[in-house]
């Protein structure tokens, strides 16, 4: 698990820290990532994710600033917060 993260999705596998396992919003967020992995496939998902992260880092953002600007993360968070 990456430092500071409560969960990570790898393909169809969602790994969640015990203390965050009951967080419904987090689980919805991670399920969006499962859908993204399935729709894009491994190579396209990783390419888009890493390329976007590096773009924002090179633009001068720190880790969390770059992470929050990754379009796949924005979509997952948007979907997770919908009622």
N, CA, C and O atoms as a Maestro MAE file, in Angstrom:
{
 s_m_m2io_version
 :::
 2.0.0
}

f_m_ct {
 s_m_title
 :::
 protein
 m_atom[332] {
  # First column is atom index #
  i_m_mmod_type
  r_m_x_coord
  r_m_y_coord
  r_m_z_coord
  i_m_residue_number
  s_m_chain_name
  s_m_pdb_residue_name
  s_m_pdb_atom_name
  i_m_atomic_number
  :::
  1 25 0.848 -1.174 0.000 1 A "UNK " " N  " 7
  2 3 0.000 0.000 0.000 1 A "UNK " " CA " 6
  3 2 0.896 1.240 0.000 1 A "UNK " " C  " 6
  4 15 1.820 1.343 0.807 1 A "UNK " " O  " 8
  5 25 0.623 2.171 -0.898 2 A "UNK " " N  " 7
  6 3 1.422 3.403 -0.919 2 A "UNK " " CA " 6
  7 2 1.254 4.186 0.387 2 A "UNK " " C  " 6
  8 15 0.167 4.190 0.965 2 A "UNK " " O  " 8
  9 25 2.307 4.842 0.852 3 A "UNK " " N  " 7
  10 3 2.193 5.656 2.066 3 A "UNK " " CA " 6
  11 2 1.101 6.717 1.901 3 A "UNK " " C  " 6
  12 15 1.018 7.373 0.862 3 A "UNK " " O  " 8
  13 25 0.281 6.878 2.909 4 A "UNK " " N  " 7
  14 3 -0.772 7.881 2.880 4 A "UNK " " CA " 6
  15 2 -2.047 7.442 2.198 4 A "UNK " " C  " 6
  16 15 -3.039 8.170 2.225 4 A "UNK " " O  " 8
  17 25 -2.047 6.269 1.588 5 A "UNK " " N  " 7
  18 3 -3.241 5.781 0.885 5 A "UNK " " CA " 6
  19 2 -4.024 4.823 1.778 5 A "UNK " " C  " 6
  20 15 -3.442 4.054 2.544 5 A "UNK " " O  " 8
  21 25 -5.346 4.880 1.669 6 A "UNK " " N  " 7
  22 3 -6.197 3.944 2.399 6 A "UNK " " CA " 6
  23 2 -6.578 2.741 1.550 6 A "UNK " " C  " 6
  24 15 -7.018 1.714 2.066 6 A "UNK " " O  " 8
  25 25 -6.398 2.886 0.223 7 A "UNK " " N  " 7
  26 3 -6.755 1.786 -0.674 7 A "UNK " " CA " 6
  27 2 -6.004 1.943 -1.989 7 A "UNK " " C  " 6
  28 15 -5.533 3.026 -2.338 7 A "UNK " " O  " 8
  29 25 -5.909 0.837 -2.699 8 A "UNK " " N  " 7
  30 3 -5.322 0.843 -4.040 8 A "UNK " " CA " 6
  31 2 -6.042 -0.222 -4.856 8 A "UNK " " C  " 6
  32 15 -6.429 -1.267 -4.333 8 A "UNK " " O  " 8
  33 25 -6.215 0.052 -6.128 9 A "UNK " " N  " 7
  34 3 -6.859 -0.898 -7.029 9 A "UNK " " CA " 6
  35 2 -5.865 -1.325 -8.088 9 A "UNK " " C  " 6
  36 15 -5.215 -0.490 -8.718 9 A "UNK " " O  " 8
  37 25 -5.751 -2.615 -8.280 10 A "UNK " " N  " 7
  38 3 -4.887 -3.202 -9.305 10 A "UNK " " CA " 6
  39 2 -5.752 -4.149 -10.130 10 A "UNK " " C  " 6
  40 15 -6.010 -5.284 -9.731 10 A "UNK " " O  " 8
  41 25 -6.190 -3.666 -11.273 11 A "UNK " " N  " 7
  42 3 -7.100 -4.468 -12.080 11 A "UNK " " CA " 6
  43 2 -8.427 -4.606 -11.362 11 A "UNK " " C  " 6
  44 15 -9.070 -3.605 -11.047 11 A "UNK " " O  " 8
  45 25 -8.843 -5.835 -11.099 12 A "UNK " " N  " 7
  46 3 -10.107 -6.083 -10.392 12 A "UNK " " CA " 6
  47 2 -9.910 -6.253 -8.889 12 A "UNK " " C  " 6
  48 15 -10.871 -6.493 -8.159 12 A "UNK " " O  " 8
  49 25 -8.675 -6.130 -8.429 13 A "UNK " " N  " 7
  50 3 -8.352 -6.321 -7.019 13 A "UNK " " CA " 6
  51 2 -8.308 -4.978 -6.298 13 A "UNK " " C  " 6
  52 15 -7.560 -4.081 -6.686 13 A "UNK " " O  " 8
  53 25 -9.121 -4.846 -5.238 14 A "UNK " " N  " 7
  54 3 -9.106 -3.659 -4.394 14 A "UNK " " CA " 6
  55 2 -8.499 -4.055 -3.053 14 A "UNK " " C  " 6
  56 15 -8.982 -4.970 -2.387 14 A "UNK " " O  " 8
  57 25 -7.443 -3.362 -2.668 15 A "UNK " " N  " 7
  58 3 -6.769 -3.604 -1.392 15 A "UNK " " CA " 6
  59 2 -7.054 -2.397 -0.508 15 A "UNK " " C  " 6
  60 15 -6.785 -1.259 -0.892 15 A "UNK " " O  " 8
  61 25 -7.606 -2.655 0.690 16 A "UNK " " N  " 7
  62 3 -8.034 -1.582 1.585 16 A "UNK " " CA " 6
  63 2 -7.417 -1.786 2.959 16 A "UNK " " C  " 6
  64 15 -7.375 -2.904 3.471 16 A "UNK " " O  " 8
  65 25 -6.937 -0.697 3.554 17 A "UNK " " N  " 7
  66 3 -6.465 -0.767 4.942 17 A "UNK " " CA " 6
  67 2 -7.648 -1.110 5.844 17 A "UNK " " C  " 6
  68 15 -8.775 -0.686 5.591 17 A "UNK " " O  " 8
  69 25 -7.382 -1.875 6.892 18 A "UNK " " N  " 7
  70 3 -8.455 -2.300 7.799 18 A "UNK " " CA " 6
  71 2 -9.271 -1.123 8.326 18 A "UNK " " C  " 6
  72 15 -10.499 -1.189 8.375 18 A "UNK " " O  " 8
  73 25 -8.609 -0.077 8.708 19 A "UNK " " N  " 7
  74 3 -9.306 1.070 9.284 19 A "UNK " " CA " 6
  75 2 -10.204 1.810 8.302 19 A "UNK " " C  " 6
  76 15 -11.030 2.624 8.714 19 A "UNK " " O  " 8
  77 25 -10.052 1.539 7.019 20 A "UNK " " N  " 7
  78 3 -10.846 2.234 6.003 20 A "UNK " " CA " 6
  79 2 -11.862 1.313 5.338 20 A "UNK " " C  " 6
  80 15 -12.576 1.743 4.432 20 A "UNK " " O  " 8
  81 25 -11.942 0.073 5.763 21 A "UNK " " N  " 7
  82 3 -12.792 -0.920 5.095 21 A "UNK " " CA " 6
  83 2 -14.274 -0.584 5.140 21 A "UNK " " C  " 6
  84 15 -15.037 -1.073 4.306 21 A "UNK " " O  " 8
  85 25 -14.699 0.235 6.089 22 A "UNK " " N  " 7
  86 3 -16.123 0.575 6.184 22 A "UNK " " CA " 6
  87 2 -16.456 1.918 5.529 22 A "UNK " " C  " 6
  88 15 -17.580 2.406 5.653 22 A "UNK " " O  " 8
  89 25 -15.499 2.508 4.843 23 A "UNK " " N  " 7
  90 3 -15.698 3.810 4.196 23 A "UNK " " CA " 6
  91 2 -16.383 3.599 2.839 23 A "UNK " " C  " 6
  92 15 -15.737 3.234 1.856 23 A "UNK " " O  " 8
  93 25 -17.693 3.834 2.802 24 A "UNK " " N  " 7
  94 3 -18.485 3.572 1.586 24 A "UNK " " CA " 6
  95 2 -18.017 4.435 0.412 24 A "UNK " " C  " 6
  96 15 -17.956 3.951 -0.718 24 A "UNK " " O  " 8
  97 25 -17.688 5.703 0.664 25 A "UNK " " N  " 7
  98 3 -17.230 6.577 -0.418 25 A "UNK " " CA " 6
  99 2 -15.930 6.059 -1.007 25 A "UNK " " C  " 6
  100 15 -15.770 6.041 -2.228 25 A "UNK " " O  " 8
  101 25 -14.999 5.638 -0.160 26 A "UNK " " N  " 7
  102 3 -13.734 5.094 -0.635 26 A "UNK " " CA " 6
  103 2 -13.962 3.848 -1.488 26 A "UNK " " C  " 6
  104 15 -13.331 3.694 -2.534 26 A "UNK " " O  " 8
  105 25 -14.839 2.976 -1.061 27 A "UNK " " N  " 7
  106 3 -15.109 1.762 -1.834 27 A "UNK " " CA " 6
  107 2 -15.763 2.081 -3.172 27 A "UNK " " C  " 6
  108 15 -15.472 1.421 -4.169 27 A "UNK " " O  " 8
  109 25 -16.646 3.085 -3.212 28 A "UNK " " N  " 7
  110 3 -17.220 3.507 -4.497 28 A "UNK " " CA " 6
  111 2 -16.119 4.049 -5.409 28 A "UNK " " C  " 6
  112 15 -16.099 3.762 -6.606 28 A "UNK " " O  " 8
  113 25 -15.206 4.832 -4.835 29 A "UNK " " N  " 7
  114 3 -14.070 5.388 -5.584 29 A "UNK " " CA " 6
  115 2 -13.251 4.253 -6.206 29 A "UNK " " C  " 6
  116 15 -12.919 4.295 -7.390 29 A "UNK " " O  " 8
  117 25 -12.935 3.259 -5.411 30 A "UNK " " N  " 7
  118 3 -12.114 2.157 -5.897 30 A "UNK " " CA " 6
  119 2 -12.855 1.312 -6.932 30 A "UNK " " C  " 6
  120 15 -12.230 0.783 -7.851 30 A "UNK " " O  " 8
  121 25 -14.162 1.179 -6.799 31 A "UNK " " N  " 7
  122 3 -14.929 0.430 -7.809 31 A "UNK " " CA " 6
  123 2 -14.921 1.152 -9.159 31 A "UNK " " C  " 6
  124 15 -14.971 0.508 -10.207 31 A "UNK " " O  " 8
  125 25 -14.858 2.476 -9.136 32 A "UNK " " N  " 7
  126 3 -14.713 3.220 -10.397 32 A "UNK " " CA " 6
  127 2 -13.382 2.854 -11.041 32 A "UNK " " C  " 6
  128 15 -13.310 2.681 -12.257 32 A "UNK " " O  " 8
  129 25 -12.324 2.735 -10.233 33 A "UNK " " N  " 7
  130 3 -11.029 2.335 -10.787 33 A "UNK " " CA " 6
  131 2 -11.085 0.926 -11.383 33 A "UNK " " C  " 6
  132 15 -10.457 0.666 -12.410 33 A "UNK " " O  " 8
  133 25 -11.822 0.025 -10.758 34 A "UNK " " N  " 7
  134 3 -11.980 -1.318 -11.334 34 A "UNK " " CA " 6
  135 2 -12.594 -1.195 -12.726 34 A "UNK " " C  " 6
  136 15 -12.113 -1.821 -13.671 34 A "UNK " " O  " 8
  137 25 -13.652 -0.396 -12.862 35 A "UNK " " N  " 7
  138 3 -14.284 -0.195 -14.160 35 A "UNK " " CA " 6
  139 2 -13.302 0.408 -15.156 35 A "UNK " " C  " 6
  140 15 -13.261 -0.005 -16.315 35 A "UNK " " O  " 8
  141 25 -12.510 1.382 -14.714 36 A "UNK " " N  " 7
  142 3 -11.524 2.012 -15.596 36 A "UNK " " CA " 6
  143 2 -10.502 0.991 -16.079 36 A "UNK " " C  " 6
  144 15 -10.158 0.966 -17.261 36 A "UNK " " O  " 8
  145 25 -10.016 0.152 -15.175 37 A "UNK " " N  " 7
  146 3 -9.055 -0.884 -15.555 37 A "UNK " " CA " 6
  147 2 -9.655 -1.808 -16.601 37 A "UNK " " C  " 6
  148 15 -8.998 -2.148 -17.585 37 A "UNK " " O  " 8
  149 25 -10.907 -2.218 -16.393 38 A "UNK " " N  " 7
  150 3 -11.565 -3.139 -17.322 38 A "UNK " " CA " 6
  151 2 -11.763 -2.470 -18.683 38 A "UNK " " C  " 6
  152 15 -11.467 -3.066 -19.719 38 A "UNK " " O  " 8
  153 25 -12.262 -1.237 -18.678 39 A "UNK " " N  " 7
  154 3 -12.536 -0.539 -19.940 39 A "UNK " " CA " 6
  155 2 -11.260 -0.215 -20.718 39 A "UNK " " C  " 6
  156 15 -11.225 -0.359 -21.940 39 A "UNK " " O  " 8
  157 25 -10.215 0.222 -20.015 40 A "UNK " " N  " 7
  158 3 -8.994 0.661 -20.694 40 A "UNK " " CA " 6
  159 2 -7.981 -0.460 -20.901 40 A "UNK " " C  " 6
  160 15 -7.177 -0.403 -21.831 40 A "UNK " " O  " 8
  161 25 -8.013 -1.458 -20.059 41 A "UNK " " N  " 7
  162 3 -6.976 -2.485 -20.091 41 A "UNK " " CA " 6
  163 2 -5.758 -1.998 -19.314 41 A "UNK " " C  " 6
  164 15 -5.625 -0.812 -19.012 41 A "UNK " " O  " 8
  165 25 -4.891 -2.920 -19.005 42 A "UNK " " N  " 7
  166 3 -3.734 -2.623 -18.154 42 A "UNK " " CA " 6
  167 2 -2.833 -1.553 -18.763 42 A "UNK " " C  " 6
  168 15 -2.506 -0.568 -18.100 42 A "UNK " " O  " 8
  169 25 -2.435 -1.734 -20.001 43 A "UNK " " N  " 7
  170 3 -1.468 -0.824 -20.614 43 A "UNK " " CA " 6
  171 2 -2.034 0.586 -20.732 43 A "UNK " " C  " 6
  172 15 -1.375 1.551 -20.346 43 A "UNK " " O  " 8
  173 25 -3.240 0.713 -21.258 44 A "UNK " " N  " 7
  174 3 -3.814 2.061 -21.431 44 A "UNK " " CA " 6
  175 2 -4.096 2.731 -20.093 44 A "UNK " " C  " 6
  176 15 -3.873 3.932 -19.941 44 A "UNK " " O  " 8
  177 25 -4.589 1.954 -19.113 45 A "UNK " " N  " 7
  178 3 -4.833 2.545 -17.802 45 A "UNK " " CA " 6
  179 2 -3.529 3.082 -17.226 45 A "UNK " " C  " 6
  180 15 -3.454 4.245 -16.830 45 A "UNK " " O  " 8
  181 25 -2.512 2.247 -17.179 46 A "UNK " " N  " 7
  182 3 -1.231 2.678 -16.588 46 A "UNK " " CA " 6
  183 2 -0.604 3.827 -17.364 46 A "UNK " " C  " 6
  184 15 -0.044 4.745 -16.765 46 A "UNK " " O  " 8
  185 25 -0.691 3.786 -18.685 47 A "UNK " " N  " 7
  186 3 -0.128 4.857 -19.510 47 A "UNK " " CA " 6
  187 2 -0.795 6.188 -19.164 47 A "UNK " " C  " 6
  188 15 -0.113 7.182 -18.912 47 A "UNK " " O  " 8
  189 25 -2.125 6.205 -19.151 48 A "UNK " " N  " 7
  190 3 -2.840 7.447 -18.844 48 A "UNK " " CA " 6
  191 2 -2.549 7.927 -17.427 48 A "UNK " " C  " 6
  192 15 -2.323 9.116 -17.202 48 A "UNK " " O  " 8
  193 25 -2.555 7.010 -16.485 49 A "UNK " " N  " 7
  194 3 -2.374 7.365 -15.079 49 A "UNK " " CA " 6
  195 2 -0.980 7.944 -14.842 49 A "UNK " " C  " 6
  196 15 -0.838 9.038 -14.296 49 A "UNK " " O  " 8
  197 25 0.026 7.215 -15.249 50 A "UNK " " N  " 7
  198 3 1.411 7.641 -15.004 50 A "UNK " " CA " 6
  199 2 1.759 8.879 -15.821 50 A "UNK " " C  " 6
  200 15 2.412 9.789 -15.311 50 A "UNK " " O  " 8
  201 25 1.338 8.928 -17.063 51 A "UNK " " N  " 7
  202 3 1.624 10.088 -17.910 51 A "UNK " " CA " 6
  203 2 1.043 11.355 -17.299 51 A "UNK " " C  " 6
  204 15 1.717 12.384 -17.253 51 A "UNK " " O  " 8
  205 25 -0.189 11.293 -16.834 52 A "UNK " " N  " 7
  206 3 -0.830 12.456 -16.234 52 A "UNK " " CA " 6
  207 2 -0.130 12.863 -14.939 52 A "UNK " " C  " 6
  208 15 0.120 14.045 -14.706 52 A "UNK " " O  " 8
  209 25 0.179 11.890 -14.110 53 A "UNK " " N  " 7
  210 3 0.869 12.186 -12.854 53 A "UNK " " CA " 6
  211 2 2.206 12.892 -13.135 53 A "UNK " " C  " 6
  212 15 2.511 13.917 -12.525 53 A "UNK " " O  " 8
  213 25 2.985 12.346 -14.048 54 A "UNK " " N  " 7
  214 3 4.296 12.940 -14.358 54 A "UNK " " CA " 6
  215 2 4.151 14.326 -14.970 54 A "UNK " " C  " 6
  216 15 4.958 15.215 -14.696 54 A "UNK " " O  " 8
  217 25 3.141 14.510 -15.785 55 A "UNK " " N  " 7
  218 3 2.901 15.836 -16.377 55 A "UNK " " CA " 6
  219 2 2.718 16.893 -15.292 55 A "UNK " " C  " 6
  220 15 3.315 17.967 -15.356 55 A "UNK " " O  " 8
  221 25 1.887 16.582 -14.294 56 A "UNK " " N  " 7
  222 3 1.634 17.544 -13.223 56 A "UNK " " CA " 6
  223 2 2.838 17.718 -12.313 56 A "UNK " " C  " 6
  224 15 3.089 18.815 -11.814 56 A "UNK " " O  " 8
  225 25 3.582 16.642 -12.096 57 A "UNK " " N  " 7
  226 3 4.804 16.786 -11.290 57 A "UNK " " CA " 6
  227 2 5.789 17.699 -11.990 57 A "UNK " " C  " 6
  228 15 6.388 18.565 -11.353 57 A "UNK " " O  " 8
  229 25 5.969 17.519 -13.310 58 A "UNK " " N  " 7
  230 3 6.877 18.364 -14.088 58 A "UNK " " CA " 6
  231 2 6.389 19.808 -14.161 58 A "UNK " " C  " 6
  232 15 7.179 20.724 -14.390 58 A "UNK " " O  " 8
  233 25 5.090 20.007 -13.967 59 A "UNK " " N  " 7
  234 3 4.526 21.360 -13.953 59 A "UNK " " CA " 6
  235 2 4.747 22.042 -12.603 59 A "UNK " " C  " 6
  236 15 4.384 23.204 -12.422 59 A "UNK " " O  " 8
  237 25 5.342 21.314 -11.657 60 A "UNK " " N  " 7
  238 3 5.693 21.916 -10.385 60 A "UNK " " CA " 6
  239 2 4.823 21.533 -9.198 60 A "UNK " " C  " 6
  240 15 5.033 22.035 -8.093 60 A "UNK " " O  " 8
  241 25 3.857 20.659 -9.405 61 A "UNK " " N  " 7
  242 3 3.009 20.227 -8.296 61 A "UNK " " CA " 6
  243 2 3.700 19.142 -7.484 61 A "UNK " " C  " 6
  244 15 4.455 18.336 -8.027 61 A "UNK " " O  " 8
  245 25 3.438 19.127 -6.189 62 A "UNK " " N  " 7
  246 3 3.917 18.053 -5.333 62 A "UNK " " CA " 6
  247 2 3.119 16.785 -5.592 62 A "UNK " " C  " 6
  248 15 2.220 16.753 -6.433 62 A "UNK " " O  " 8
  249 25 3.470 15.743 -4.850 63 A "UNK " " N  " 7
  250 3 2.814 14.446 -5.055 63 A "UNK " " CA " 6
  251 2 1.293 14.541 -4.987 63 A "UNK " " C  " 6
  252 15 0.607 14.145 -5.930 63 A "UNK " " O  " 8
  253 25 0.754 15.066 -3.874 64 A "UNK " " N  " 7
  254 3 -0.690 15.092 -3.698 64 A "UNK " " CA " 6
  255 2 -1.371 16.019 -4.695 64 A "UNK " " C  " 6
  256 15 -2.472 15.719 -5.156 64 A "UNK " " O  " 8
  257 25 -0.746 17.129 -5.035 65 A "UNK " " N  " 7
  258 3 -1.315 18.032 -6.032 65 A "UNK " " CA " 6
  259 2 -1.403 17.376 -7.396 65 A "UNK " " C  " 6
  260 15 -2.403 17.519 -8.099 65 A "UNK " " O  " 8
  261 25 -0.349 16.650 -7.770 66 A "UNK " " N  " 7
  262 3 -0.351 15.938 -9.054 66 A "UNK " " CA " 6
  263 2 -1.368 14.802 -9.035 66 A "UNK " " C  " 6
  264 15 -2.108 14.613 -10.001 66 A "UNK " " O  " 8
  265 25 -1.406 14.059 -7.955 67 A "UNK " " N  " 7
  266 3 -2.341 12.936 -7.808 67 A "UNK " " CA " 6
  267 2 -3.788 13.405 -7.969 67 A "UNK " " C  " 6
  268 15 -4.573 12.775 -8.678 67 A "UNK " " O  " 8
  269 25 -4.136 14.505 -7.315 68 A "UNK " " N  " 7
  270 3 -5.516 15.005 -7.366 68 A "UNK " " CA " 6
  271 2 -5.911 15.543 -8.729 68 A "UNK " " C  " 6
  272 15 -7.095 15.770 -8.979 68 A "UNK " " O  " 8
  273 25 -4.948 15.753 -9.617 69 A "UNK " " N  " 7
  274 3 -5.236 16.258 -10.955 69 A "UNK " " CA " 6
  275 2 -5.252 15.166 -12.029 69 A "UNK " " C  " 6
  276 15 -5.528 15.454 -13.193 69 A "UNK " " O  " 8
  277 25 -4.966 13.943 -11.658 70 A "UNK " " N  " 7
  278 3 -5.013 12.828 -12.608 70 A "UNK " " CA " 6
  279 2 -6.476 12.633 -13.021 70 A "UNK " " C  " 6
  280 15 -7.321 12.388 -12.160 70 A "UNK " " O  " 8
  281 25 -6.793 12.735 -14.313 71 A "UNK " " N  " 7
  282 3 -8.197 12.617 -14.732 71 A "UNK " " CA " 6
  283 2 -8.884 11.334 -14.258 71 A "UNK " " C  " 6
  284 15 -10.071 11.371 -13.935 71 A "UNK " " O  " 8
  285 25 -8.189 10.222 -14.207 72 A "UNK " " N  " 7
  286 3 -8.804 8.984 -13.719 72 A "UNK " " CA " 6
  287 2 -9.168 9.097 -12.240 72 A "UNK " " C  " 6
  288 15 -10.169 8.527 -11.806 72 A "UNK " " O  " 8
  289 25 -8.375 9.818 -11.470 73 A "UNK " " N  " 7
  290 3 -8.683 10.056 -10.056 73 A "UNK " " CA " 6
  291 2 -9.833 11.047 -9.910 73 A "UNK " " C  " 6
  292 15 -10.704 10.875 -9.057 73 A "UNK " " O  " 8
  293 25 -9.833 12.078 -10.740 74 A "UNK " " N  " 7
  294 3 -10.916 13.069 -10.700 74 A "UNK " " CA " 6
  295 2 -12.248 12.374 -10.978 74 A "UNK " " C  " 6
  296 15 -13.229 12.597 -10.269 74 A "UNK " " O  " 8
  297 25 -12.276 11.533 -12.011 75 A "UNK " " N  " 7
  298 3 -13.504 10.803 -12.338 75 A "UNK " " CA " 6
  299 2 -13.935 9.900 -11.189 75 A "UNK " " C  " 6
  300 15 -15.111 9.874 -10.829 75 A "UNK " " O  " 8
  301 25 -12.992 9.161 -10.614 76 A "UNK " " N  " 7
  302 3 -13.327 8.245 -9.523 76 A "UNK " " CA " 6
  303 2 -13.868 9.008 -8.321 76 A "UNK " " C  " 6
  304 15 -14.834 8.576 -7.692 76 A "UNK " " O  " 8
  305 25 -13.259 10.125 -8.005 77 A "UNK " " N  " 7
  306 3 -13.715 10.906 -6.859 77 A "UNK " " CA " 6
  307 2 -15.079 11.529 -7.133 77 A "UNK " " C  " 6
  308 15 -15.942 11.549 -6.255 77 A "UNK " " O  " 8
  309 25 -15.275 12.034 -8.338 78 A "UNK " " N  " 7
  310 3 -16.559 12.620 -8.723 78 A "UNK " " CA " 6
  311 2 -17.681 11.577 -8.584 78 A "UNK " " C  " 6
  312 15 -18.722 11.846 -7.985 78 A "UNK " " O  " 8
  313 25 -17.449 10.393 -9.146 79 A "UNK " " N  " 7
  314 3 -18.441 9.329 -9.074 79 A "UNK " " CA " 6
  315 2 -18.694 8.877 -7.636 79 A "UNK " " C  " 6
  316 15 -19.834 8.604 -7.263 79 A "UNK " " O  " 8
  317 25 -17.649 8.800 -6.841 80 A "UNK " " N  " 7
  318 3 -17.773 8.338 -5.459 80 A "UNK " " CA " 6
  319 2 -18.594 9.293 -4.602 80 A "UNK " " C  " 6
  320 15 -19.232 8.872 -3.638 80 A "UNK " " O  " 8
  321 25 -18.581 10.570 -4.947 81 A "UNK " " N  " 7
  322 3 -19.299 11.570 -4.139 81 A "UNK " " CA " 6
  323 2 -20.731 11.805 -4.603 81 A "UNK " " C  " 6
  324 15 -21.476 12.558 -3.976 81 A "UNK " " O  " 8
  325 25 -21.108 11.170 -5.685 82 A "UNK " " N  " 7
  326 3 -22.498 11.310 -6.146 82 A "UNK " " CA " 6
  327 2 -23.443 10.623 -5.175 82 A "UNK " " C  " 6
  328 15 -23.112 9.583 -4.605 82 A "UNK " " O  " 8
  329 25 -24.631 11.212 -4.986 83 A "UNK " " N  " 7
  330 3 -25.598 10.591 -4.048 83 A "UNK " " CA " 6
  331 2 -26.147 9.278 -4.571 83 A "UNK " " C  " 6
  332 15 -26.962 8.640 -3.904 83 A "UNK " " O  " 8
  :::
 }
 m_bond[331] {
  # First column is bond index #
  i_m_from
  i_m_to
  i_m_order
  :::
  1 1 2 1
  2 2 3 1
  3 3 4 2
  4 3 5 1
  5 5 6 1
  6 6 7 1
  7 7 8 2
  8 7 9 1
  9 9 10 1
  10 10 11 1
  11 11 12 2
  12 11 13 1
  13 13 14 1
  14 14 15 1
  15 15 16 2
  16 15 17 1
  17 17 18 1
  18 18 19 1
  19 19 20 2
  20 19 21 1
  21 21 22 1
  22 22 23 1
  23 23 24 2
  24 23 25 1
  25 25 26 1
  26 26 27 1
  27 27 28 2
  28 27 29 1
  29 29 30 1
  30 30 31 1
  31 31 32 2
  32 31 33 1
  33 33 34 1
  34 34 35 1
  35 35 36 2
  36 35 37 1
  37 37 38 1
  38 38 39 1
  39 39 40 2
  40 39 41 1
  41 41 42 1
  42 42 43 1
  43 43 44 2
  44 43 45 1
  45 45 46 1
  46 46 47 1
  47 47 48 2
  48 47 49 1
  49 49 50 1
  50 50 51 1
  51 51 52 2
  52 51 53 1
  53 53 54 1
  54 54 55 1
  55 55 56 2
  56 55 57 1
  57 57 58 1
  58 58 59 1
  59 59 60 2
  60 59 61 1
  61 61 62 1
  62 62 63 1
  63 63 64 2
  64 63 65 1
  65 65 66 1
  66 66 67 1
  67 67 68 2
  68 67 69 1
  69 69 70 1
  70 70 71 1
  71 71 72 2
  72 71 73 1
  73 73 74 1
  74 74 75 1
  75 75 76 2
  76 75 77 1
  77 77 78 1
  78 78 79 1
  79 79 80 2
  80 79 81 1
  81 81 82 1
  82 82 83 1
  83 83 84 2
  84 83 85 1
  85 85 86 1
  86 86 87 1
  87 87 88 2
  88 87 89 1
  89 89 90 1
  90 90 91 1
  91 91 92 2
  92 91 93 1
  93 93 94 1
  94 94 95 1
  95 95 96 2
  96 95 97 1
  97 97 98 1
  98 98 99 1
  99 99 100 2
  100 99 101 1
  101 101 102 1
  102 102 103 1
  103 103 104 2
  104 103 105 1
  105 105 106 1
  106 106 107 1
  107 107 108 2
  108 107 109 1
  109 109 110 1
  110 110 111 1
  111 111 112 2
  112 111 113 1
  113 113 114 1
  114 114 115 1
  115 115 116 2
  116 115 117 1
  117 117 118 1
  118 118 119 1
  119 119 120 2
  120 119 121 1
  121 121 122 1
  122 122 123 1
  123 123 124 2
  124 123 125 1
  125 125 126 1
  126 126 127 1
  127 127 128 2
  128 127 129 1
  129 129 130 1
  130 130 131 1
  131 131 132 2
  132 131 133 1
  133 133 134 1
  134 134 135 1
  135 135 136 2
  136 135 137 1
  137 137 138 1
  138 138 139 1
  139 139 140 2
  140 139 141 1
  141 141 142 1
  142 142 143 1
  143 143 144 2
  144 143 145 1
  145 145 146 1
  146 146 147 1
  147 147 148 2
  148 147 149 1
  149 149 150 1
  150 150 151 1
  151 151 152 2
  152 151 153 1
  153 153 154 1
  154 154 155 1
  155 155 156 2
  156 155 157 1
  157 157 158 1
  158 158 159 1
  159 159 160 2
  160 159 161 1
  161 161 162 1
  162 162 163 1
  163 163 164 2
  164 163 165 1
  165 165 166 1
  166 166 167 1
  167 167 168 2
  168 167 169 1
  169 169 170 1
  170 170 171 1
  171 171 172 2
  172 171 173 1
  173 173 174 1
  174 174 175 1
  175 175 176 2
  176 175 177 1
  177 177 178 1
  178 178 179 1
  179 179 180 2
  180 179 181 1
  181 181 182 1
  182 182 183 1
  183 183 184 2
  184 183 185 1
  185 185 186 1
  186 186 187 1
  187 187 188 2
  188 187 189 1
  189 189 190 1
  190 190 191 1
  191 191 192 2
  192 191 193 1
  193 193 194 1
  194 194 195 1
  195 195 196 2
  196 195 197 1
  197 197 198 1
  198 198 199 1
  199 199 200 2
  200 199 201 1
  201 201 202 1
  202 202 203 1
  203 203 204 2
  204 203 205 1
  205 205 206 1
  206 206 207 1
  207 207 208 2
  208 207 209 1
  209 209 210 1
  210 210 211 1
  211 211 212 2
  212 211 213 1
  213 213 214 1
  214 214 215 1
  215 215 216 2
  216 215 217 1
  217 217 218 1
  218 218 219 1
  219 219 220 2
  220 219 221 1
  221 221 222 1
  222 222 223 1
  223 223 224 2
  224 223 225 1
  225 225 226 1
  226 226 227 1
  227 227 228 2
  228 227 229 1
  229 229 230 1
  230 230 231 1
  231 231 232 2
  232 231 233 1
  233 233 234 1
  234 234 235 1
  235 235 236 2
  236 235 237 1
  237 237 238 1
  238 238 239 1
  239 239 240 2
  240 239 241 1
  241 241 242 1
  242 242 243 1
  243 243 244 2
  244 243 245 1
  245 245 246 1
  246 246 247 1
  247 247 248 2
  248 247 249 1
  249 249 250 1
  250 250 251 1
  251 251 252 2
  252 251 253 1
  253 253 254 1
  254 254 255 1
  255 255 256 2
  256 255 257 1
  257 257 258 1
  258 258 259 1
  259 259 260 2
  260 259 261 1
  261 261 262 1
  262 262 263 1
  263 263 264 2
  264 263 265 1
  265 265 266 1
  266 266 267 1
  267 267 268 2
  268 267 269 1
  269 269 270 1
  270 270 271 1
  271 271 272 2
  272 271 273 1
  273 273 274 1
  274 274 275 1
  275 275 276 2
  276 275 277 1
  277 277 278 1
  278 278 279 1
  279 279 280 2
  280 279 281 1
  281 281 282 1
  282 282 283 1
  283 283 284 2
  284 283 285 1
  285 285 286 1
  286 286 287 1
  287 287 288 2
  288 287 289 1
  289 289 290 1
  290 290 291 1
  291 291 292 2
  292 291 293 1
  293 293 294 1
  294 294 295 1
  295 295 296 2
  296 295 297 1
  297 297 298 1
  298 298 299 1
  299 299 300 2
  300 299 301 1
  301 301 302 1
  302 302 303 1
  303 303 304 2
  304 303 305 1
  305 305 306 1
  306 306 307 1
  307 307 308 2
  308 307 309 1
  309 309 310 1
  310 310 311 1
  311 311 312 2
  312 311 313 1
  313 313 314 1
  314 314 315 1
  315 315 316 2
  316 315 317 1
  317 317 318 1
  318 318 319 1
  319 319 320 2
  320 319 321 1
  321 321 322 1
  322 322 323 1
  323 323 324 2
  324 323 325 1
  325 325 326 1
  326 326 327 1
  327 327 328 2
  328 327 329 1
  329 329 330 1
  330 330 331 1
  331 331 332 2
  :::
 }
}
